[in-house]
Amino acid sequence: MGRQLALGVLISGSGTNLQAIIDAIEGKTLDAVIRVVISNREDALGLARARERNIPIEVLDHRKFASRESYDQALVEILQSREVELVILAGFMRLLSPVFVKAFTNRIMNIHPALLPSFPGLHVQRKALEHGVRFSGCTVHFVNEECDEGPIIIQAVVPVYQDDTEESLSARILQEEHRIYPRAIQLYSEGRLRLVGRRVVVDHLGNQEDQVLIQPPLNG
Ligand code: GRF
């Protein structure tokens, strides 16, 4: 194990991506430690996952704040007080203001259940189905001030079947999310992600790893 990257994970819901990150840390495929899990909802199911592992939890209810900026400032203060290096958005259903993004420039990751730049925003599995695409997938990206617009780190592709429902497609995509999110964080932890303009360059790519960055694998 190398150096342990200090993570802060933000959730609003079931936290299955949080669980995938916890599992990767425990399985020693991710050199990181979760310093805090923050939820804007106290009923987020994901909180139980953190509690079970004795990970510190904070519930910060956005309805108790007068503005988006004051809420984001409170988030930033919690993350800074825990000396978080990388912020992980894992189903955090809040738009972030510049207050937040500037405090963690290029140090915020998000996972989105579509192949960006197609289908940014909400209900994207349904939109992909309605549009009739043959493939969809998920994208891990750095967060900038535009929603779902930041530099792409890795993506995974899944087929869309004719009899898919929003639920079946979401479940297929979610499975891939759980594979690629810990991988993207590990690349960051190893210091191998470099921004060149709006592109993310991954340093020291071996053949084996190409298969993780490109799905389905080129030669698998
Ligand atoms: C995932 O579909 C993710 O792509 C989106 O929100 C959902 C979070 O799911 N950003 P979970 O809370 O990790 O189970």
Residues whose N, C-alpha, C, O or C-beta is under 5 A from the ligand:
A	BS01	GRF	G13 S14 G15 T16 N17 L18 A90 G91 I111 H112 P113
